[in-house]
Amino acid sequence: MIPPGGNAAFVAAMEDVLAVYARPVDAARPLVCFDEAGKDLKAHTRSPQPAAAGRAARYDSEYTRDGSRNLFLACAPHLGWRQILVTEHRTALDFAQALRALVDHQFPQAERIVLVTDNLNTHRPAALYQAFPPAEAWRILDRIEWHYTPTHGSWLNMAELELSVLARQCLDRRIPDQATLEREVAAWVEQRNAQRLTTAWHFTQAAARTRLPWLYPCHE
């Protein structure tokens, strides 16, 4: 979604994120993009029939539901790394646990993690203080350089590209329970990480000023 024209708040956040994406790759300060998605758990009520000669695979439209699960996805687009955490909920407390895992387990040697997230109300430093004692919350927060995509600008988050691939390659089918979901996304992550698949981002500040001039309150 593109916001109405003349939106200074949008362009300020957009240019900040684009400047972050244009930085040289720095192993001491890895860029990590973070996003989340949901997946309904649905099981077949009747066993599907596999494809056979001259006949496509068949499955019954009826299914049973077992609720839904949240998937926290973090990816380092320049490093060809991604990780998915499956949770029952997507609260601020769940988000805080995911951030601590990034800091302590995924990138323990980094000076700071350059984090890009959207503006969801749970994606806030306050989440760390909800989940942990003050000293622990600050320890984690002090390892993060935080950047927000603008409101209506989640398309500027490279994690959305990764979620789109996940949806097409892994989630576009019925998955009956959390154990199966965790197993399937883990296999998908392992395969992509083994291939070190990176993201090439070409949209720059200069391109934004040329192609989206109506967003800028003052432009030539």
CYANA upper distance limits for C-alpha pairs under 8 A (distance plus 0.5 A):
  1 MET  CA    152 HIS  CA      6.07
  1 MET  CA    153 GLY  CA      7.26
  1 MET  CA    155 TRP  CA      8.50
  2 ILE  CA    152 HIS  CA      6.85
  2 ILE  CA    153 GLY  CA      7.51
  3 PRO  CA      7 ASN  CA      7.82
  3 PRO  CA     10 PHE  CA      8.22
  3 PRO  CA    152 HIS  CA      6.75
  3 PRO  CA    215 LEU  CA      8.13
  4 PRO  CA    215 LEU  CA      7.49
  5 GLY  CA    214 TRP  CA      5.50
  5 GLY  CA    215 LEU  CA      4.81
  5 GLY  CA    216 TYR  CA      7.35
  5 GLY  CA    217 PRO  CA      7.87
  6 GLY  CA    214 TRP  CA      6.66
  6 GLY  CA    215 LEU  CA      5.17
  6 GLY  CA    216 TYR  CA      5.34
  6 GLY  CA    217 PRO  CA      4.45
  6 GLY  CA    218 CYS  CA      8.08
  7 ASN  CA     11 VAL  CA      6.96
  7 ASN  CA    215 LEU  CA      6.02
  7 ASN  CA    216 TYR  CA      6.65
  7 ASN  CA    217 PRO  CA      6.72
  8 ALA  CA     12 ALA  CA      6.51
  8 ALA  CA    215 LEU  CA      7.98
  8 ALA  CA    216 TYR  CA      6.75
  8 ALA  CA    217 PRO  CA      6.63
  9 ALA  CA     13 ALA  CA      6.86
  9 ALA  CA    150 PRO  CA      7.81
 10 PHE  CA     14 MET  CA      6.51
 10 PHE  CA    150 PRO  CA      5.62
 10 PHE  CA    151 THR  CA      7.21
 10 PHE  CA    153 GLY  CA      8.14
 10 PHE  CA    215 LEU  CA      8.25
 11 VAL  CA     15 GLU  CA      6.36
 11 VAL  CA    150 PRO  CA      8.19
 11 VAL  CA    215 LEU  CA      7.24
 11 VAL  CA    216 TYR  CA      7.06
 12 ALA  CA     16 ASP  CA      6.71
 13 ALA  CA     17 VAL  CA      6.82
 13 ALA  CA    148 TYR  CA      7.17
 13 ALA  CA    149 THR  CA      6.38
 13 ALA  CA    150 PRO  CA      5.64
 14 MET  CA     18 LEU  CA      6.67
 14 MET  CA    149 THR  CA      6.75
 14 MET  CA    150 PRO  CA      6.56
 14 MET  CA    153 GLY  CA      8.09
 14 MET  CA    156 LEU  CA      7.90
 15 GLU  CA     19 ALA  CA      6.49
 15 GLU  CA    205 GLN  CA      6.33
 16 ASP  CA     20 VAL  CA      6.87
 16 ASP  CA    147 HIS  CA      8.00
 17 VAL  CA     21 TYR  CA      6.81
 17 VAL  CA    116 VAL  CA      8.02
 17 VAL  CA    147 HIS  CA      7.09
 17 VAL  CA    148 TYR  CA      7.73
 17 VAL  CA    149 THR  CA      7.04
 17 VAL  CA    156 LEU  CA      8.09
 18 LEU  CA     22 ALA  CA      6.77
 18 LEU  CA    203 PHE  CA      7.97
 18 LEU  CA    204 THR  CA      6.24
 18 LEU  CA    205 GLN  CA      6.45
 19 ALA  CA     23 ARG  CA      7.15
 19 ALA  CA    204 THR  CA      8.11
 19 ALA  CA    205 GLN  CA      7.50
 21 TYR  CA     31 LEU  CA      8.48
 21 TYR  CA    201 TRP  CA      8.07
 22 ALA  CA    204 THR  CA      7.87
 25 VAL  CA     30 PRO  CA      7.72
 25 VAL  CA     31 LEU  CA      8.48
 25 VAL  CA     78 HIS  CA      7.40
 26 ASP  CA     30 PRO  CA      6.38
 27 ALA  CA    110 ALA  CA      7.64
 28 ALA  CA    109 GLN  CA      7.91
 28 ALA  CA    110 ALA  CA      5.22
 28 ALA  CA    111 GLU  CA      5.84
 28 ALA  CA    112 ARG  CA      7.44
 29 ARG  CA    110 ALA  CA      6.33
 29 ARG  CA    111 GLU  CA      6.40
 29 ARG  CA    112 ARG  CA      5.61
 29 ARG  CA    113 ILE  CA      5.84
 29 ARG  CA    114 VAL  CA      6.64
 30 PRO  CA     76 ALA  CA      7.45
 30 PRO  CA    110 ALA  CA      7.64
 30 PRO  CA    112 ARG  CA      7.92
 30 PRO  CA    113 ILE  CA      5.96
 30 PRO  CA    114 VAL  CA      6.42
 31 LEU  CA     76 ALA  CA      6.14
 31 LEU  CA     77 PRO  CA      7.76
 31 LEU  CA     78 HIS  CA      7.82
 31 LEU  CA    113 ILE  CA      6.83
 31 LEU  CA    114 VAL  CA      5.21
 31 LEU  CA    115 LEU  CA      6.65
 31 LEU  CA    116 VAL  CA      8.21
 32 VAL  CA     74 ALA  CA      6.94
 32 VAL  CA     75 CYS  CA      5.93
 32 VAL  CA     76 ALA  CA      5.00
 32 VAL  CA     77 PRO  CA      7.59
 32 VAL  CA    113 ILE  CA      7.26
 32 VAL  CA    114 VAL  CA      6.47
 32 VAL  CA    115 LEU  CA      5.49
 32 VAL  CA    116 VAL  CA      6.83
 33 CYS  CA     74 ALA  CA      6.17
 33 CYS  CA     75 CYS  CA      5.87
 33 CYS  CA     76 ALA  CA      6.88
 33 CYS  CA     77 PRO  CA      8.04
 33 CYS  CA    115 LEU  CA      6.32
 33 CYS  CA    116 VAL  CA      5.21
 33 CYS  CA    117 THR  CA      6.68
 33 CYS  CA    157 ASN  CA      7.05
 33 CYS  CA    158 MET  CA      6.68
 33 CYS  CA    159 ALA  CA      5.73
 34 PHE  CA     72 PHE  CA      7.89
 34 PHE  CA     73 LEU  CA      6.25
 34 PHE  CA     74 ALA  CA      4.96
 34 PHE  CA     75 CYS  CA      7.07
 34 PHE  CA    115 LEU  CA      7.71
 34 PHE  CA    116 VAL  CA      6.65
 34 PHE  CA    117 THR  CA      5.73
 34 PHE  CA    118 ASP  CA      8.43
 34 PHE  CA    157 ASN  CA      8.29
 34 PHE  CA    159 ALA  CA      6.21
 35 ASP  CA     72 PHE  CA      6.60
 35 ASP  CA     73 LEU  CA      5.91
 35 ASP  CA     74 ALA  CA      7.10
 35 ASP  CA    117 THR  CA      6.87
 35 ASP  CA    118 ASP  CA      7.71
 35 ASP  CA    157 ASN  CA      8.44
 35 ASP  CA    159 ALA  CA      6.27
 35 ASP  CA    160 GLU  CA      7.26
 36 GLU  CA     70 ASN  CA      7.45
 36 GLU  CA     71 LEU  CA      5.88
 36 GLU  CA     72 PHE  CA      4.97
 36 GLU  CA     73 LEU  CA      6.13
 36 GLU  CA    163 LEU  CA      8.42
 37 ALA  CA     70 ASN  CA      6.37
 37 ALA  CA     71 LEU  CA      5.77
 37 ALA  CA     72 PHE  CA      7.34
 37 ALA  CA    163 LEU  CA      8.02
 38 GLY  CA     68 SER  CA      7.29
 38 GLY  CA     69 ARG  CA      6.21
 38 GLY  CA     70 ASN  CA      5.02
 38 GLY  CA     71 LEU  CA      6.48
 39 LYS  CA     68 SER  CA      5.98
 39 LYS  CA     69 ARG  CA      5.93
 39 LYS  CA     70 ASN  CA      6.93
 39 LYS  CA     71 LEU  CA      8.09
 39 LYS  CA    171 LEU  CA      8.08
 40 ASP  CA     65 ARG  CA      8.02
 40 ASP  CA     66 ASP  CA      8.09
 40 ASP  CA     67 GLY  CA      6.57
 40 ASP  CA     68 SER  CA      4.63
 40 ASP  CA     69 ARG  CA      7.02
 40 ASP  CA    175 ILE  CA      8.34
 41 LEU  CA     65 ARG  CA      6.28
 41 LEU  CA     66 ASP  CA      5.74
 41 LEU  CA     67 GLY  CA      6.23
 41 LEU  CA     68 SER  CA      5.79
 41 LEU  CA     69 ARG  CA      7.86
 41 LEU  CA    174 ARG  CA      7.50
 41 LEU  CA    175 ILE  CA      5.95
 41 LEU  CA    176 PRO  CA      5.50
 41 LEU  CA    177 ASP  CA      6.17
 41 LEU  CA    178 GLN  CA      7.99
 42 LYS  CA     63 TYR  CA      6.68
 42 LYS  CA     64 THR  CA      6.05
 42 LYS  CA     65 ARG  CA      5.11
 42 LYS  CA     66 ASP  CA      6.76
 42 LYS  CA    174 ARG  CA      5.86
 42 LYS  CA    175 ILE  CA      6.01
 42 LYS  CA    176 PRO  CA      5.15
 42 LYS  CA    177 ASP  CA      7.89
 43 ALA  CA     63 TYR  CA      6.00
 43 ALA  CA     64 THR  CA      5.73
 43 ALA  CA     65 ARG  CA      6.95
 43 ALA  CA     66 ASP  CA      8.40
 43 ALA  CA    174 ARG  CA      6.76
 43 ALA  CA    175 ILE  CA      6.76
 43 ALA  CA    176 PRO  CA      4.71
 43 ALA  CA    177 ASP  CA      8.20
 44 HIS  CA     48 PRO  CA      8.00
 44 HIS  CA     59 TYR  CA      8.43
 44 HIS  CA     60 ASP  CA      7.79
 44 HIS  CA     62 GLU  CA      7.41
 44 HIS  CA     63 TYR  CA      5.29
 44 HIS  CA     64 THR  CA      7.05
 44 HIS  CA    174 ARG  CA      8.05
 44 HIS  CA    176 PRO  CA      8.15
 45 THR  CA     60 ASP  CA      8.11
 45 THR  CA     62 GLU  CA      6.82
 45 THR  CA     63 TYR  CA      5.65
 45 THR  CA     64 THR  CA      6.92
 46 ARG  CA     59 TYR  CA      8.11
 46 ARG  CA     60 ASP  CA      7.02
 46 ARG  CA     62 GLU  CA      8.50
 47 SER  CA     59 TYR  CA      7.69
 48 PRO  CA     57 ALA  CA      7.94
 48 PRO  CA     58 ARG  CA      6.24
 48 PRO  CA     59 TYR  CA      4.89
 48 PRO  CA     60 ASP  CA      7.39
 49 GLN  CA     57 ALA  CA      6.20
 49 GLN  CA     58 ARG  CA      5.53
 49 GLN  CA     59 TYR  CA      6.73
 50 PRO  CA     56 ALA  CA      7.98
 50 PRO  CA     57 ALA  CA      5.11
 50 PRO  CA     58 ARG  CA      7.01
 51 ALA  CA     55 ARG  CA      6.30
 51 ALA  CA     56 ALA  CA      5.18
 51 ALA  CA     57 ALA  CA      4.38
 51 ALA  CA     58 ARG  CA      7.69
 52 ALA  CA     56 ALA  CA      7.01
 52 ALA  CA     57 ALA  CA      7.68
 65 ARG  CA    176 PRO  CA      8.16
 66 ASP  CA    176 PRO  CA      7.65
 66 ASP  CA    177 ASP  CA      7.30
 68 SER  CA     88 GLU  CA      7.84
 69 ARG  CA     86 VAL  CA      7.21
 69 ARG  CA     87 THR  CA      6.42
 69 ARG  CA     88 GLU  CA      5.46
 69 ARG  CA     89 HIS  CA      7.15
 69 ARG  CA    178 GLN  CA      7.82
 70 ASN  CA     86 VAL  CA      6.21
 70 ASN  CA     87 THR  CA      5.66
 70 ASN  CA     88 GLU  CA      6.47
 70 ASN  CA     89 HIS  CA      6.38
 70 ASN  CA     90 ARG  CA      6.55
 71 LEU  CA     84 ILE  CA      6.76
 71 LEU  CA     85 LEU  CA      6.13
 71 LEU  CA     86 VAL  CA      5.17
 71 LEU  CA     87 THR  CA      6.88
 72 PHE  CA     84 ILE  CA      5.98
 72 PHE  CA     85 LEU  CA      5.56
 72 PHE  CA     86 VAL  CA      6.96
 72 PHE  CA     87 THR  CA      8.22
 72 PHE  CA     95 PHE  CA      8.45
 72 PHE  CA     98 ALA  CA      8.04
 73 LEU  CA     82 ARG  CA      7.63
 73 LEU  CA     83 GLN  CA      6.29
 73 LEU  CA     84 ILE  CA      5.04
 73 LEU  CA     85 LEU  CA      7.11
 73 LEU  CA    159 ALA  CA      7.65
 73 LEU  CA    163 LEU  CA      7.99
 74 ALA  CA     82 ARG  CA      6.11
 74 ALA  CA     83 GLN  CA      5.85
 74 ALA  CA     84 ILE  CA      7.00
 74 ALA  CA    159 ALA  CA      7.37
 75 CYS  CA     80 GLY  CA      8.23
 75 CYS  CA     81 TRP  CA      6.11
 75 CYS  CA     82 ARG  CA      4.47
 75 CYS  CA     83 GLN  CA      6.80
 75 CYS  CA    159 ALA  CA      6.79
 75 CYS  CA    162 GLU  CA      8.25
 76 ALA  CA     80 GLY  CA      6.70
 76 ALA  CA     81 TRP  CA      5.67
 76 ALA  CA     82 ARG  CA      6.66
 77 PRO  CA     81 TRP  CA      7.15
 77 PRO  CA     82 ARG  CA      8.40
 77 PRO  CA    158 MET  CA      7.78
 77 PRO  CA    198 THR  CA      5.64
 77 PRO  CA    199 THR  CA      5.55
 77 PRO  CA    200 ALA  CA      8.40
 78 HIS  CA    198 THR  CA      6.05
 78 HIS  CA    199 THR  CA      6.87
 78 HIS  CA    200 ALA  CA      8.36
 79 LEU  CA    196 ARG  CA      7.50
 79 LEU  CA    197 LEU  CA      8.47
 79 LEU  CA    198 THR  CA      6.73
 80 GLY  CA    192 ARG  CA      8.29
 80 GLY  CA    193 ASN  CA      6.66
 80 GLY  CA    195 GLN  CA      8.23
 80 GLY  CA    196 ARG  CA      4.65
 80 GLY  CA    197 LEU  CA      5.07
 80 GLY  CA    198 THR  CA      4.72
 80 GLY  CA    199 THR  CA      7.96
 81 TRP  CA    192 ARG  CA      8.28
 81 TRP  CA    193 ASN  CA      5.85
 81 TRP  CA    196 ARG  CA      6.92
 81 TRP  CA    197 LEU  CA      7.90
 81 TRP  CA    198 THR  CA      8.06
 82 ARG  CA    189 VAL  CA      7.05
 82 ARG  CA    192 ARG  CA      8.49
 82 ARG  CA    193 ASN  CA      7.19
 83 GLN  CA    189 VAL  CA      6.98
 84 ILE  CA    185 VAL  CA      7.69
 84 ILE  CA    186 ALA  CA      7.93
 84 ILE  CA    189 VAL  CA      7.94
 85 LEU  CA     98 ALA  CA      8.01
 86 VAL  CA    178 GLN  CA      8.44
 86 VAL  CA    182 GLU  CA      6.97
 87 THR  CA     94 ASP  CA      7.98
 89 HIS  CA     94 ASP  CA      7.51
 90 ARG  CA     94 ASP  CA      6.28
 90 ARG  CA     95 PHE  CA      7.23
 91 THR  CA     95 PHE  CA      6.83
 91 THR  CA    122 THR  CA      6.91
 92 ALA  CA     96 ALA  CA      6.62
 92 ALA  CA    122 THR  CA      5.12
 92 ALA  CA    123 HIS  CA      7.44
 92 ALA  CA    124 ARG  CA      8.44
 92 ALA  CA    127 ALA  CA      5.50
 92 ALA  CA    128 LEU  CA      8.45
 92 ALA  CA    130 GLN  CA      8.09
 92 ALA  CA    131 ALA  CA      8.41
 93 LEU  CA     97 GLN  CA      6.89
 93 LEU  CA    127 ALA  CA      6.66
 93 LEU  CA    128 LEU  CA      7.94
 93 LEU  CA    130 GLN  CA      7.21
 93 LEU  CA    131 ALA  CA      5.86
 94 ASP  CA     98 ALA  CA      6.88
 95 PHE  CA     99 LEU  CA      6.84
 95 PHE  CA    122 THR  CA      7.63
 95 PHE  CA    123 HIS  CA      7.51
 95 PHE  CA    127 ALA  CA      7.62
 96 ALA  CA    100 ARG  CA      6.80
 96 ALA  CA    127 ALA  CA      6.11
 96 ALA  CA    128 LEU  CA      5.61
 96 ALA  CA    131 ALA  CA      6.90
 97 GLN  CA    101 ALA  CA      6.80
 97 GLN  CA    131 ALA  CA      8.20
 98 ALA  CA    102 LEU  CA      6.88
 99 LEU  CA    103 VAL  CA      6.83
 99 LEU  CA    140 ILE  CA      8.16
100 ARG  CA    104 ASP  CA      6.44
100 ARG  CA    105 HIS  CA      8.42
100 ARG  CA    140 ILE  CA      6.83
101 ALA  CA    105 HIS  CA      5.70
101 ALA  CA    106 GLN  CA      6.99
102 LEU  CA    106 GLN  CA      5.30
102 LEU  CA    107 PHE  CA      6.45
102 LEU  CA    108 PRO  CA      8.32
103 VAL  CA    107 PHE  CA      5.91
103 VAL  CA    108 PRO  CA      6.11
103 VAL  CA    113 ILE  CA      8.01
103 VAL  CA    140 ILE  CA      7.15
103 VAL  CA    143 ARG  CA      7.49
104 ASP  CA    108 PRO  CA      5.31
107 PHE  CA    113 ILE  CA      8.19
111 GLU  CA    143 ARG  CA      7.19
112 ARG  CA    142 ASP  CA      8.20
112 ARG  CA    143 ARG  CA      5.04
112 ARG  CA    144 ILE  CA      5.72
112 ARG  CA    145 GLU  CA      6.92
113 ILE  CA    143 ARG  CA      6.67
113 ILE  CA    144 ILE  CA      5.31
113 ILE  CA    145 GLU  CA      6.45
114 VAL  CA    144 ILE  CA      6.56
114 VAL  CA    145 GLU  CA      5.22
114 VAL  CA    146 TRP  CA      6.66
114 VAL  CA    147 HIS  CA      8.04
115 LEU  CA    144 ILE  CA      7.02
115 LEU  CA    145 GLU  CA      6.40
115 LEU  CA    146 TRP  CA      5.42
115 LEU  CA    147 HIS  CA      6.49
116 VAL  CA    146 TRP  CA      6.74
116 VAL  CA    147 HIS  CA      5.37
116 VAL  CA    148 TYR  CA      6.21
116 VAL  CA    149 THR  CA      7.54
116 VAL  CA    157 ASN  CA      7.34
117 THR  CA    123 HIS  CA      7.63
117 THR  CA    146 TRP  CA      8.33
117 THR  CA    147 HIS  CA      7.08
117 THR  CA    148 TYR  CA      5.71
117 THR  CA    149 THR  CA      6.79
117 THR  CA    157 ASN  CA      7.34
118 ASP  CA    123 HIS  CA      7.77
118 ASP  CA    148 TYR  CA      5.90
118 ASP  CA    149 THR  CA      5.51
118 ASP  CA    150 PRO  CA      7.67
118 ASP  CA    151 THR  CA      8.18
118 ASP  CA    153 GLY  CA      8.45
118 ASP  CA    154 SER  CA      6.32
118 ASP  CA    157 ASN  CA      7.67
119 ASN  CA    123 HIS  CA      6.98
119 ASN  CA    148 TYR  CA      6.73
119 ASN  CA    149 THR  CA      7.15
119 ASN  CA    150 PRO  CA      7.51
119 ASN  CA    151 THR  CA      6.89
122 THR  CA    127 ALA  CA      7.08
123 HIS  CA    127 ALA  CA      7.60
124 ARG  CA    128 LEU  CA      8.41
125 PRO  CA    129 TYR  CA      7.78
125 PRO  CA    141 LEU  CA      7.43
126 ALA  CA    130 GLN  CA      6.84
127 ALA  CA    131 ALA  CA      6.80
128 LEU  CA    132 PHE  CA      6.38
128 LEU  CA    137 ALA  CA      5.48
128 LEU  CA    138 TRP  CA      8.41
128 LEU  CA    140 ILE  CA      8.35
128 LEU  CA    141 LEU  CA      8.12
129 TYR  CA    133 PRO  CA      6.97
129 TYR  CA    134 PRO  CA      6.54
129 TYR  CA    137 ALA  CA      5.88
131 ALA  CA    137 ALA  CA      8.26
132 PHE  CA    136 GLU  CA      6.44
132 PHE  CA    137 ALA  CA      5.99
133 PRO  CA    137 ALA  CA      6.59
134 PRO  CA    138 TRP  CA      6.60
135 ALA  CA    139 ARG  CA      6.61
136 GLU  CA    140 ILE  CA      6.89
137 ALA  CA    141 LEU  CA      6.65
138 TRP  CA    142 ASP  CA      6.25
139 ARG  CA    143 ARG  CA      7.30
140 ILE  CA    144 ILE  CA      7.51
149 THR  CA    153 GLY  CA      6.35
149 THR  CA    154 SER  CA      6.43
149 THR  CA    156 LEU  CA      6.81
149 THR  CA    157 ASN  CA      7.14
150 PRO  CA    154 SER  CA      7.43
153 GLY  CA    157 ASN  CA      8.43
154 SER  CA    160 GLU  CA      8.05
155 TRP  CA    160 GLU  CA      7.13
157 ASN  CA    161 LEU  CA      8.23
158 MET  CA    162 GLU  CA      7.42
158 MET  CA    199 THR  CA      8.25
159 ALA  CA    163 LEU  CA      6.74
160 GLU  CA    164 SER  CA      6.65
161 LEU  CA    165 VAL  CA      7.01
162 GLU  CA    166 LEU  CA      6.74
163 LEU  CA    167 ALA  CA      6.59
164 SER  CA    168 ARG  CA      6.90
165 VAL  CA    169 GLN  CA      6.47
166 LEU  CA    170 CYS  CA      5.87
166 LEU  CA    171 LEU  CA      6.90
166 LEU  CA    188 TRP  CA      8.27
167 ALA  CA    171 LEU  CA      5.17
167 ALA  CA    172 ASP  CA      6.18
168 ARG  CA    172 ASP  CA      6.08
170 CYS  CA    184 GLU  CA      7.58
170 CYS  CA    185 VAL  CA      7.41
170 CYS  CA    188 TRP  CA      7.44
171 LEU  CA    175 ILE  CA      8.17
175 ILE  CA    180 THR  CA      7.14
175 ILE  CA    181 LEU  CA      6.77
176 PRO  CA    180 THR  CA      7.33
176 PRO  CA    181 LEU  CA      8.20
177 ASP  CA    181 LEU  CA      6.78
178 GLN  CA    182 GLU  CA      6.52
179 ALA  CA    183 ARG  CA      6.69
180 THR  CA    184 GLU  CA      6.56
181 LEU  CA    185 VAL  CA      6.64
182 GLU  CA    186 ALA  CA      6.46
183 ARG  CA    187 ALA  CA      6.78
184 GLU  CA    188 TRP  CA      6.82
185 VAL  CA    189 VAL  CA      6.56
186 ALA  CA    190 GLU  CA      6.56
187 ALA  CA    191 GLN  CA      6.70
188 TRP  CA    192 ARG  CA      6.84
189 VAL  CA    193 ASN  CA      6.45
190 GLU  CA    194 ALA  CA      6.49
191 GLN  CA    195 GLN  CA      6.95
192 ARG  CA    196 ARG  CA      6.66
192 ARG  CA    197 LEU  CA      6.46
193 ASN  CA    197 LEU  CA      7.09
203 PHE  CA    207 ALA  CA      6.53
203 PHE  CA    208 ALA  CA      7.57
204 THR  CA    208 ALA  CA      6.67
205 GLN  CA    209 ARG  CA      6.77
206 ALA  CA    210 THR  CA      6.80
207 ALA  CA    211 ARG  CA      6.31
207 ALA  CA    212 LEU  CA      8.41
208 ALA  CA    212 LEU  CA      5.77
208 ALA  CA    213 PRO  CA      7.80
209 ARG  CA    213 PRO  CA      5.87
209 ARG  CA    216 TYR  CA      8.37
212 LEU  CA    216 TYR  CA      8.26
213 PRO  CA    219 HIS  CA      7.18
